[in-house]
Amino acid sequence: MSDDADEPTVPIVCEDCGTRSRVALDDLRESLDTHNKHRHDGEGAAQVDPALSDALADQVAEDLGLYDGG
């Protein structure tokens, strides 16, 4: 795992466990995989906070011109 305190962090949530945390961007995949493997038999219960995922998807769609309607 990363030791860089200045590295961006990503909010993750697990509704099944009722937990929320933030992890370094470089450690995101490993953290999610480890949590889901050990607590949920590999099922994808823990995930990037859906609010962040939705906001990112909207930004990408806007950047690609998908909201231009034309």
HELIX and SHEET records of a PDB file:
HELIX    1   1 LEU A   25  ASP A   27  5                                   3    
HELIX    2   2 LEU A   28  HIS A   40  1                                  13    
HELIX    3   3 PRO A   50  ASP A   63  1                                  14    
SHEET    1   A 3 THR A  19  ALA A  24  0                                        
SHEET    2   A 3 THR A   9  CYS A  14 -1                                        
SHEET    3   A 3 ALA A  46  VAL A  48 -1                                        
END                                                                             
